[in-house]
Amino acid sequence: MRSRPRGAVMIMGLAFIATLAISLFFLSQSAVLTNDKIRSGALADASAKSVATWYAQILNYDAYSNRAIAANEIMMAQAVTIAAWTQYVQALSSNLGSVAAVIPAVQPVAQWIVQAATVSHEMAKAGALIEVPIRSGYTRALQTSQQIMHTAATPFAAQAMVNEVIWTADQRFFGQIIPSGNISGFSSFSKNYSADERQGLATLIRQSQDSFTRQRNDDDRLYLLPTTGCIPTSIDRAFGKLIKRGGTWLTADLSNWESADTLSIHTWRRRSRWNRTCGGIGESIALGWGASDAALGSVGGIKEDPVGNGANPGAFDRARSGAVQIPGYLGLSAHRELSPALAQARQGASIRVPVLVRLPKAKLTAITAGQKVQHDPLNKSLGGAIWSLSVAETSFLRPVDTLSNSATREFGNLFSPFWISRLVGPDAADRSVAMLLAQGKSSP
């Protein structure tokens, strides 16, 4: 005889469905919470990395603009060189043309050379008069742009960037750069080098000049001019010499680019009235001379002689008296470089950007069960909010192939554009400050 159904299966089914519904509720609640936590960490990473990348871009701009300043100084040195050299060639061809005038056969050629040298000099001088002021003004504009970019990169601007990155993605979150390090570290990371601090840049420019621009010295023995005024005691003293001196230099006070070229014939002199052997050599005939000067202000003139033009005193006097004056040079520009305090620690020069992101309890994504709003029972010491800490770093990193030789490895500077940004792990100070801020926000 069959027993009547009593509904046991229905009761078990309802219990299973209830258990499944509760499981799905907590699973969805956990998924939403996990999503908010992941989003919080991603926003912390993105905002910290954005500020560090901004810093790296400014430092790389400093490097590019510093290289442009140096390149423009070198180009001005070349313009001054060409003006002096063409004047030297003009004087030399004119003097040689005067000698050649006694030979009718070469007279037309000599006149053509003189005319060509004169035209070349006038063109070179006109080009220098245009180029030097423009390039000098451009270097000042570059330096001013450096100052503007660093003036804009304040802690307030960095915090504004953090806010913009976070709120563009999700306006429920709040982020802040925490003071676990020097929050104004970027402002003190580099400085404007001016006055005597420009000597480093001046040294770099001098070392970067090509060999012809830097120095044009040469001594040659004149076999067609045997010594007649004294008794030679060596083969070297048996003949006269052709001594060439020339070069282009930035003056010691960094205010002028000067260039001079001289060429003279030197002959040996007897030691004394009673000793007729050859003892010294001196300038006899000045053959060629030329000079130019790009000066700061209206006062010009060749003030220095680091390449030895004084060996040809007559030619050098003529060069200085007829030097091409190139106005409009503003002096060596100031530039941006790492602060002196970092100069001895360039290997580890970096800027850290710690960012703490918070999602308040009131803005957590809510999961409803019927008419009741449920929140995740988070740690009450943190006020039921979600917190994420991320740290980014701006540092100098050369390409891998330049790191193989430690003796020539290049460390942080503002002449090579290899500043990068990357995420790094927070240290104990970052965690401590983040915890203090979290507890402060969660206190009643």
C-alpha positions as CSV (number, residue, x, y, z in Angstrom):
1,M,0.0,0.0,0.0
2,R,1.4,3.4,-1.0
3,S,2.1,6.1,1.5
4,R,0.8,9.6,0.8
5,P,3.4,12.4,-0.3
6,R,4.5,14.6,2.6
7,G,6.4,17.4,0.8
8,A,10.0,16.5,2.0
9,V,11.5,17.1,-1.4
10,M,10.0,20.5,-1.6
11,I,11.4,21.4,1.8
12,M,14.9,20.3,0.7
13,G,14.5,22.1,-2.6
14,L,13.6,25.4,-0.8
15,A,16.5,25.0,1.5
16,F,18.9,24.4,-1.4
17,I,17.6,27.4,-3.2
18,A,17.9,29.6,-0.1
19,T,21.5,28.4,0.4
20,L,22.3,29.1,-3.2
21,A,20.8,32.6,-3.1
22,I,22.8,33.5,0.1
23,S,25.9,32.2,-1.6
24,L,25.3,34.2,-4.7
25,F,24.7,37.3,-2.6
26,F,27.9,37.0,-0.7
27,L,29.8,36.1,-3.9
28,S,28.4,39.2,-5.7
29,Q,29.2,41.4,-2.7
30,S,32.8,40.0,-2.6
31,A,33.2,40.6,-6.4
32,V,32.0,44.2,-6.1
33,L,34.4,44.8,-3.2
34,T,37.3,43.2,-5.0
35,N,36.6,45.3,-8.0
36,D,36.7,48.5,-5.9
37,K,39.9,47.3,-4.3
38,I,41.5,46.6,-7.7
39,R,40.3,49.9,-9.0
40,S,41.8,51.7,-6.0
41,G,45.2,50.1,-6.5
42,A,45.1,50.9,-10.2
43,L,44.2,54.6,-9.6
44,A,47.0,54.9,-7.0
45,D,49.5,53.4,-9.5
46,A,48.2,55.6,-12.4
47,S,48.3,58.8,-10.4
48,A,51.8,58.2,-8.9
49,K,53.2,57.2,-12.3
50,S,51.6,60.2,-14.0
51,V,53.4,62.7,-11.6
52,A,56.7,60.8,-11.9
53,T,56.4,60.8,-15.7
54,W,55.7,64.5,-15.7
55,Y,58.8,65.1,-13.6
56,A,60.9,62.9,-16.0
57,Q,59.6,64.8,-19.0
58,I,60.6,68.1,-17.5
59,L,64.1,66.8,-16.7
60,N,64.4,65.4,-20.2
61,Y,63.4,68.8,-21.6
62,D,66.1,70.3,-19.5
63,A,68.6,67.9,-21.0
64,Y,67.5,68.6,-24.6
65,S,67.4,72.4,-24.1
66,N,70.9,72.3,-22.4
67,R,72.3,70.5,-25.4
68,A,70.6,73.0,-27.7
69,I,72.2,75.9,-25.7
70,A,75.6,74.2,-26.0
71,A,75.1,73.6,-29.7
72,N,74.1,77.2,-30.4
73,E,77.2,78.4,-28.5
74,I,79.4,76.2,-30.7
75,M,77.7,77.5,-33.8
76,M,78.3,81.1,-32.7
77,A,82.0,80.2,-32.1
78,Q,82.1,78.9,-35.7
79,A,80.5,82.1,-37.1
80,V,83.1,84.2,-35.2
81,T,85.9,81.9,-36.5
82,I,84.8,82.2,-40.2
83,A,84.7,86.0,-39.9
84,A,88.2,86.1,-38.5
85,W,89.6,83.5,-40.9
86,T,88.2,85.1,-44.0
87,Q,89.7,88.5,-42.9
88,Y,93.0,86.7,-42.4
89,V,92.8,85.1,-45.9
90,Q,91.9,88.6,-47.3
91,A,95.0,90.2,-45.7
92,L,97.3,87.3,-46.7
93,S,96.1,87.3,-50.3
94,S,96.4,91.1,-50.5
95,N,100.0,91.0,-49.2
96,L,100.9,88.2,-51.5
97,G,99.2,90.0,-54.4
98,S,101.4,93.0,-53.8
99,V,104.4,90.8,-54.2
100,A,103.0,89.1,-57.3
101,A,102.3,92.5,-58.9
102,V,105.9,92.6,-60.1
103,I,105.3,89.5,-62.2
104,P,103.0,90.4,-65.0
105,A,102.1,86.8,-65.8
106,V,100.5,86.1,-62.4
107,Q,99.1,89.5,-61.8
108,P,95.5,88.7,-63.1
109,V,95.4,85.5,-61.0
110,A,96.5,87.4,-57.9
111,Q,93.9,90.1,-58.4
112,W,91.2,87.4,-58.8
113,I,92.3,85.8,-55.5
114,V,92.2,89.1,-53.7
115,Q,88.7,89.8,-55.0
116,A,87.4,86.4,-54.1
117,A,88.9,86.7,-50.6
118,T,87.3,90.1,-50.2
119,V,83.8,88.9,-51.2
120,S,84.1,85.8,-49.0
121,H,85.0,88.0,-46.0
122,E,82.1,90.4,-46.6
123,M,79.7,87.5,-46.9
124,A,81.1,85.8,-43.7
125,K,80.9,89.0,-41.8
126,A,77.3,89.7,-42.9
127,G,76.3,86.1,-41.9
128,A,77.9,86.4,-38.5
129,L,76.2,89.8,-37.8
130,I,72.8,88.1,-38.4
131,E,73.5,84.7,-36.9
132,V,75.1,85.6,-33.6
133,P,72.3,87.8,-32.2
134,I,69.6,85.3,-33.3
135,R,71.3,82.3,-31.7
136,S,72.2,84.2,-28.6
137,G,68.6,85.3,-28.1
138,Y,67.5,81.7,-28.8
139,T,69.7,80.3,-26.0
140,R,68.1,82.8,-23.6
141,A,64.6,81.8,-24.7
142,L,65.5,78.1,-24.0
143,Q,66.8,79.0,-20.6
144,T,63.6,81.0,-19.8
145,S,61.5,78.1,-20.9
146,Q,63.3,75.9,-18.4
147,Q,62.5,78.3,-15.7
148,I,58.9,78.5,-16.6
149,M,58.5,74.7,-16.6
150,H,60.1,74.3,-13.2
151,T,58.1,77.2,-11.8
152,A,54.9,75.4,-12.8
153,A,56.0,72.1,-11.3
154,T,54.9,72.9,-7.7
155,P,53.6,70.4,-5.1
156,F,50.1,72.0,-5.7
157,A,50.4,71.2,-9.4
158,A,51.5,67.6,-8.7
159,Q,48.5,67.2,-6.3
160,A,46.2,68.6,-9.0
161,M,47.5,66.0,-11.4
162,V,46.7,63.3,-8.9
163,N,43.2,64.6,-8.5
164,E,42.7,64.9,-12.2
165,V,43.9,61.3,-13.0
166,I,41.7,59.8,-10.2
167,W,38.5,61.8,-10.7
168,T,38.6,61.4,-14.5
169,A,38.4,57.6,-13.9
170,D,36.1,57.5,-10.8
171,Q,34.9,60.5,-8.8
172,R,34.2,58.3,-5.7
173,F,37.9,58.1,-4.9
174,F,40.3,60.6,-3.3
175,G,44.0,60.7,-3.6
176,Q,46.9,62.6,-2.1
177,I,50.7,62.8,-2.2
178,I,51.7,61.8,1.3
179,P,54.6,63.5,3.1
180,S,56.7,60.3,3.7
181,G,59.4,62.0,1.7
182,N,60.2,65.5,0.6
183,I,56.9,66.7,-1.1
184,S,58.8,69.6,-2.6
185,G,61.7,67.3,-3.6
186,F,61.3,68.2,-7.3
187,S,61.7,71.9,-6.6
188,S,65.1,71.3,-4.9
189,F,66.2,68.5,-7.2
190,S,67.8,70.9,-9.7
191,K,68.7,74.6,-9.8
192,N,69.4,77.4,-12.3
193,Y,73.2,77.8,-12.8
194,S,74.3,81.3,-13.5
195,A,77.3,83.7,-13.0
196,D,80.4,81.6,-12.0
197,E,78.3,78.4,-11.8
198,R,78.3,78.3,-15.6
199,Q,81.9,77.1,-15.7
200,G,80.8,73.5,-16.1
201,L,78.8,74.4,-19.2
202,A,81.7,76.5,-20.5
203,T,84.1,73.6,-20.1
204,L,81.7,71.3,-22.0
205,I,81.5,73.8,-24.9
206,R,85.2,74.3,-25.1
207,Q,85.8,70.5,-25.2
208,S,83.1,70.2,-27.9
209,Q,84.7,72.7,-30.3
210,D,86.2,71.1,-33.4
211,S,90.0,71.1,-33.7
212,F,90.1,73.9,-36.3
213,T,87.9,76.2,-34.3
214,R,89.7,75.5,-31.1
215,Q,93.3,76.1,-32.3
216,R,95.0,76.7,-35.7
217,N,98.7,76.8,-34.8
218,D,101.5,75.6,-37.1
219,D,105.3,76.2,-37.5
220,D,107.0,75.5,-40.8
221,R,110.7,75.8,-41.8
222,L,111.3,78.1,-44.7
223,Y,113.9,76.4,-46.8
224,L,113.8,79.3,-49.4
225,L,114.8,81.7,-46.7
226,P,118.3,80.7,-45.4
227,T,119.7,82.5,-42.3
228,T,122.1,85.3,-43.2
229,G,122.3,87.5,-40.1
230,C,124.0,85.1,-37.8
231,I,125.9,81.9,-37.7
232,P,123.5,78.9,-37.4
233,T,124.5,76.2,-35.0
234,S,121.9,73.6,-36.1
235,I,119.9,72.7,-39.2
236,D,116.8,74.2,-37.6
237,R,118.6,77.6,-37.2
238,A,119.9,77.6,-40.8
239,F,116.5,78.6,-42.2
240,G,113.8,81.1,-41.3
241,K,110.3,80.0,-40.0
242,L,106.7,80.6,-41.0
243,I,104.8,80.8,-37.8
244,K,101.0,80.5,-37.8
245,R,98.9,81.2,-34.8
246,G,95.1,81.2,-34.4
247,G,92.1,80.0,-32.5
248,T,88.7,80.8,-31.1
249,W,87.9,81.0,-27.4
250,L,85.3,81.9,-24.9
251,T,86.7,84.5,-22.6
252,A,87.3,83.8,-18.9
253,D,84.4,86.0,-17.8
254,L,82.1,84.1,-20.3
255,S,81.0,87.3,-21.9
256,N,82.8,87.2,-25.3
257,W,83.6,84.9,-28.2
258,E,86.9,86.0,-29.6
259,S,88.9,84.7,-32.6
260,A,92.2,85.7,-34.1
261,D,94.6,84.5,-36.8
262,T,98.1,85.6,-37.5
263,L,100.9,84.5,-39.9
264,S,104.5,85.9,-39.9
265,I,107.9,85.2,-41.2
266,H,110.5,84.8,-38.4
267,T,114.3,85.0,-38.8
268,W,117.1,84.1,-36.5
269,R,119.1,86.8,-34.6
270,R,122.6,86.8,-33.4
271,R,123.1,86.5,-29.7
272,S,125.0,89.7,-29.2
273,R,127.3,92.1,-30.9
274,W,130.3,90.0,-30.1
275,N,128.7,86.6,-30.4
276,R,127.4,86.2,-33.9
277,T,125.9,82.7,-33.5
278,C,122.1,82.4,-33.8
279,G,120.5,82.6,-30.4
280,G,116.9,83.8,-30.8
281,I,114.2,84.1,-33.4
282,G,111.8,87.0,-34.0
283,E,109.1,88.3,-36.3
284,S,110.4,89.9,-39.5
285,I,107.4,90.2,-41.8
286,A,103.7,90.1,-41.0
287,L,101.9,88.2,-43.8
288,G,98.4,87.8,-42.6
289,W,96.0,88.8,-39.8
290,G,92.4,88.7,-38.9
291,A,90.2,88.8,-35.8
292,S,86.6,89.0,-34.8
293,D,84.8,89.5,-31.5
294,A,81.2,88.8,-30.4
295,A,80.9,90.9,-27.3
296,L,78.5,91.3,-24.5
297,G,77.2,94.9,-24.8
298,S,78.9,97.5,-27.0
299,V,82.4,97.2,-25.7
300,G,84.4,94.8,-27.8
301,G,88.0,94.1,-28.7
302,I,90.3,91.1,-28.3
303,K,91.1,90.9,-24.6
304,E,92.7,87.5,-24.3
305,D,95.2,85.3,-26.2
306,P,95.1,81.7,-25.1
307,V,96.5,80.3,-28.4
308,G,99.7,82.3,-28.5
309,N,99.1,85.0,-31.1
310,G,101.6,87.1,-29.2
311,A,104.3,85.1,-31.0
312,N,103.5,87.3,-34.0
313,P,103.2,90.7,-32.3
314,G,103.1,92.8,-35.4
315,A,100.4,90.7,-37.0
316,F,98.5,90.4,-33.8
317,D,98.4,94.2,-33.3
318,R,97.0,94.6,-36.8
319,A,94.4,91.9,-36.2
320,R,93.2,93.5,-33.0
321,S,93.0,97.0,-34.4
322,G,90.9,95.8,-37.4
323,A,88.9,93.1,-35.6
324,V,85.3,92.6,-36.8
325,Q,82.9,93.6,-34.1
326,I,79.8,91.4,-33.9
327,P,77.2,93.0,-31.6
328,G,74.2,91.2,-30.1
329,Y,75.9,88.4,-28.1
330,L,74.3,88.2,-24.7
331,G,77.0,86.2,-23.0
332,L,77.0,82.5,-22.1
333,S,73.5,81.5,-21.1
334,A,72.5,80.2,-17.7
335,H,71.2,76.6,-17.6
336,R,69.5,74.0,-15.5
337,E,71.5,71.3,-13.7
338,L,71.1,69.0,-10.7
339,S,71.5,70.7,-7.4
340,P,75.0,70.8,-5.9
341,A,73.8,68.6,-3.0
342,L,73.2,65.9,-5.6
343,A,76.4,66.4,-7.5
344,Q,78.2,63.8,-5.4
345,A,75.4,61.3,-5.4
346,R,74.3,61.3,-9.1
347,Q,74.3,57.5,-9.2
348,G,71.2,57.3,-6.9
349,A,69.6,60.7,-7.8
350,S,65.9,60.1,-7.9
351,I,62.5,61.6,-6.9
352,R,59.9,59.5,-5.1
353,V,56.2,60.2,-5.5
354,P,54.1,58.3,-2.9
355,V,50.3,58.5,-3.4
356,L,47.6,57.3,-1.0
357,V,44.1,56.7,-2.5
358,R,41.0,56.3,-0.4
359,L,37.4,55.2,-1.1
360,P,35.2,56.3,1.8
361,K,32.7,53.9,3.3
362,A,29.8,56.1,2.2
363,K,30.8,55.7,-1.4
364,L,31.4,52.0,-1.5
365,T,29.3,50.1,-4.0
366,A,26.3,48.9,-2.1
367,I,24.7,45.4,-2.5
368,T,21.0,45.2,-1.6
369,A,19.2,42.3,-0.1
370,G,15.5,43.1,-0.2
371,Q,15.1,46.6,1.2
372,K,18.3,46.5,3.3
373,V,21.6,47.9,2.1
374,Q,24.6,45.7,3.0
375,H,28.2,46.9,3.3
376,D,31.3,44.9,3.7
377,P,32.4,44.5,7.3
378,L,35.8,46.0,6.7
379,N,38.4,46.7,9.4
380,K,36.8,49.2,11.7
381,S,40.2,50.8,12.5
382,L,40.3,52.1,8.9
383,G,36.7,53.4,9.1
384,G,35.3,50.8,6.7
385,A,37.1,52.6,3.7
386,I,39.3,51.1,1.0
387,W,43.0,52.4,1.0
388,S,45.7,51.9,-1.6
389,L,49.3,53.0,-1.5
390,S,51.5,53.3,-4.5
391,V,55.0,54.8,-5.0
392,A,56.5,55.9,-8.3
393,E,60.1,57.1,-8.9
394,T,61.8,59.4,-11.4
395,S,65.3,58.3,-12.0
396,F,68.2,58.3,-14.6
397,L,68.7,55.1,-16.6
398,R,71.0,54.9,-19.6
399,P,70.4,52.3,-22.2
400,V,71.6,48.8,-21.3
401,D,74.5,48.8,-23.7
402,T,76.2,51.7,-22.0
403,L,76.2,50.1,-18.6
404,S,78.7,47.3,-19.3
405,N,81.8,49.4,-18.4
406,S,81.5,50.8,-14.9
407,A,84.5,53.1,-15.5
408,T,82.6,55.0,-18.2
409,R,79.1,54.6,-16.9
410,E,77.1,57.8,-17.0
411,F,75.1,58.8,-13.9
412,G,72.3,61.3,-13.5
413,N,72.7,64.7,-15.2
414,L,70.7,67.2,-17.1
415,F,72.6,66.9,-20.4
416,S,71.4,63.4,-21.3
417,P,67.7,62.8,-21.8
418,F,67.4,59.4,-20.1
419,W,65.2,60.2,-17.2
420,I,62.4,57.6,-16.7
421,S,59.5,56.9,-14.4
422,R,58.7,53.5,-12.8
423,L,56.7,52.1,-10.0
424,V,58.6,51.0,-6.9
425,G,57.7,49.3,-3.7
426,P,56.8,51.5,-0.7
427,D,59.3,51.6,2.2
428,A,58.6,51.6,5.9
429,A,58.2,55.4,6.0
430,D,55.6,55.3,3.3
431,R,53.6,52.6,5.1
432,S,53.8,54.3,8.4
433,V,52.6,57.7,7.1
434,A,49.9,56.0,5.1
435,M,48.7,54.2,8.3
436,L,48.7,57.4,10.3
437,L,46.7,59.2,7.7
438,A,44.2,56.3,7.4
439,Q,43.7,56.2,11.1
440,G,43.3,59.9,11.3
441,K,40.6,59.8,8.5
442,S,38.8,57.0,10.3
443,S,38.7,58.6,13.8
444,P,35.2,59.8,15.0
